[in-house]
């Protein structure tokens, strides 16, 4: 499977750095981080772009396509995926990347607190647990997640159906066409429908 190394240091600078198999991308990511860049490495497939919100995705579109990005999220993703699939794989040999990573970012030496507890280095106090905060089960998931993407597709199908509840199969099929797992689509459709019926 191919992965994208995406520079997310700034929203405006969101761009593809490399496309490569997972191991190469891991090493390229370490080199990018050592150079001060903030990067993510999603798979080169539709749901991989769900890690980005709409605005960074539009900047990525501009970086790749060099033209004004569409406003519609689904159009943005489908056109961008077609363009991204044309990017050639990085051909740097794995051995060369491993040597470069070993040279530039050697493994850090464990800190003193990582050593076994002793009289001079007592066991650190356990971390406090954060209190559990109840969440609204009908709350809309983030648009940047796969589950949020299902809700976006469901909203589009709802609008296309004259603002009437579309058939479940229509939405599930639309999600599967976007490479979303059918079980995820089914679960999220049920939640979306319940939220819609509750007027949320």
C-alpha positions in Angstrom: 0.0 0.0 0.0 1.2 3.6 -0.8 1.3 6.3 1.8 1.5 10.1 1.5 3.8 12.2 3.6 1.9 15.5 4.0 3.5 18.6 5.4 1.0 20.2 7.9 3.4 22.6 9.5 1.1 25.5 8.5 -2.4 25.3 6.9 -1.3 27.5 4.0 1.8 25.3 3.4 -0.1 22.0 3.4 1.5 19.9 0.6 2.6 16.4 -0.4 6.3 15.8 0.3 6.5 12.1 -0.8 4.5 9.1 -1.8 6.1 5.7 -0.8 5.5 2.4 1.0 4.9 2.6 4.8 8.5 1.8 5.9 10.0 4.4 3.7 7.4 7.0 4.7 8.1 6.3 8.4 11.8 7.1 7.8 11.1 10.1 5.6 8.7 11.3 8.3 11.5 11.1 10.9 13.8 13.1 8.6 11.1 15.7 8.0 10.5 16.1 11.8 14.2 16.4 12.4 14.1 19.3 9.8 11.4 21.0 11.9 8.4 20.1 9.8 5.1 18.8 11.2 4.0 15.9 9.1 1.2 13.2 8.8 1.3 10.0 6.8 -2.2 8.8 5.8 -2.6 6.0 3.2 -3.1 7.1 -0.4 -6.8 6.3 -0.5 -10.0 8.3 0.0 -10.3 7.9 3.7 -6.7 8.9 4.1 -7.6 12.5 3.4 -10.2 12.5 6.2 -7.3 13.4 8.5 -7.5 16.9 7.0 -10.2 19.5 7.6 -11.6 21.3 4.5 -9.3 24.3 4.5 -6.0 22.4 4.7 -7.4 20.0 2.1 -8.1 23.0 -0.2 -4.5 24.2 0.3 -3.3 20.7 -0.5 -5.5 20.8 -3.6 -3.9 24.1 -4.7 -0.4 22.7 -4.0 -1.1 19.6 -6.1 -3.4 20.9 -8.9 -2.3 24.6 -9.1 -5.9 25.8 -9.5 -8.7 27.0 -7.4 -10.2 24.2 -5.3 -13.9 23.3 -5.4 -16.1 24.2 -2.4 -17.8 20.8 -2.3 -15.9 18.4 0.1 -16.7 15.3 -2.0 -15.6 16.9 -5.2 -12.5 18.2 -3.5 -11.6 14.6 -2.3 -12.4 12.8 -5.6 -10.5 15.2 -7.8 -7.5 15.3 -5.4 -7.4 11.5 -5.2 -7.2 11.3 -9.0 -4.3 13.7 -9.1 -2.5 12.1 -6.1 -2.6 8.7 -7.8 -0.4 10.2 -10.6 2.4 11.2 -8.2 5.3 8.8 -8.7 6.6 6.7 -5.8 9.8 7.9 -4.1 12.6 5.7 -5.3 15.1 6.3 -2.5 16.5 2.9 -1.4 15.4 1.8 2.1 19.0 1.2 3.1 19.9 4.8 2.2 17.0 6.2 4.2 18.0 4.0 7.2 21.6 5.3 7.1 20.4 8.9 6.8 18.0 8.5 9.7 20.7 6.9 11.9 23.0 9.8 11.1 20.6 12.7 11.5 18.2 11.4 14.3 19.8 8.7 16.3 17.6 7.0 18.9 17.4 9.2 22.0 19.2 8.0 25.2 16.6 7.0 27.8 16.0 9.7 30.4 16.8 9.1 34.1 13.2 8.5 34.9 13.2 5.6 32.5 15.6 3.6 34.7 14.3 1.2 37.4 13.2 2.7 40.7 15.8 3.0 43.4 16.5 4.9 46.6 17.9 7.8 44.6 15.3 7.5 41.8 12.0 6.6 43.4 9.1 5.4 41.4 7.2 8.3 39.8 3.8 9.1 41.1 1.0 7.7 39.0 -0.6 10.1 36.6 -4.0 11.5 37.6 -6.9 10.2 35.5 -8.9 12.8 33.8 -12.6 12.9 34.8 -14.9 11.2 32.2 -17.0 13.8 30.4 -20.3 12.5 29.0 -20.7 13.3 25.4 -23.9 13.7 23.4 -24.6 10.4 21.6 -26.3 12.4 18.8 -23.4 14.9 18.4 -22.0 15.2 14.9 -18.5 13.7 14.5 -15.7 15.9 13.3 -15.7 16.3 9.5 -12.1 15.3 9.4 -12.9 11.7 10.5 -14.2 8.8 8.6 -17.4 8.8 10.7 -17.8 12.5 9.9 -17.4 11.8 6.2 -20.4 9.3 6.4 -22.5 12.2 7.9 -21.4 14.5 5.1 -22.4 11.9 2.5 -25.7 11.3 4.3 -26.4 15.1 4.3 -25.7 15.3 0.5 -28.0 12.3 -0.2 -30.7 14.0 2.0 -30.4 17.2 0.0 -30.4 15.4 -3.3 -33.6 13.6 -2.2 -35.4 16.9 -1.8 -34.6 17.2 1.9 -36.4 13.9 2.6 -35.0 10.8 4.3 -33.1 8.8 1.6 -33.1 5.0 1.4 -30.5 3.5 3.7 -29.0 1.5 0.8 -28.4 4.7 -1.2 -26.2 6.2 1.6 -24.4 2.9 2.4 -23.6 2.4 -1.3 -22.4 6.0 -1.6 -20.1 5.5 1.4 -18.7 2.1 0.0 -18.0 3.9 -3.3 -15.8 6.3 -1.3 -14.0 3.3 0.2 -15.7 3.6 3.6 -16.2 0.2 5.4 -19.9 -0.8 5.1 -20.2 -1.6 8.8 -18.9 1.9 9.7 -21.3 3.4 7.1 -24.2 1.4 8.5 -23.5 2.4 12.2 -23.0 6.0 11.3 -26.1 6.1 9.1 -28.2 4.9 12.1 -26.7 7.7 14.3 -27.1 10.3 11.6 -30.7 9.3 11.0 -31.5 9.4 14.8 -29.9 12.9 15.0 -31.8 14.1 12.0 -35.1 12.9 13.4 -34.3 14.6 16.7 -33.8 17.8 14.8 -30.0 18.1 15.4 
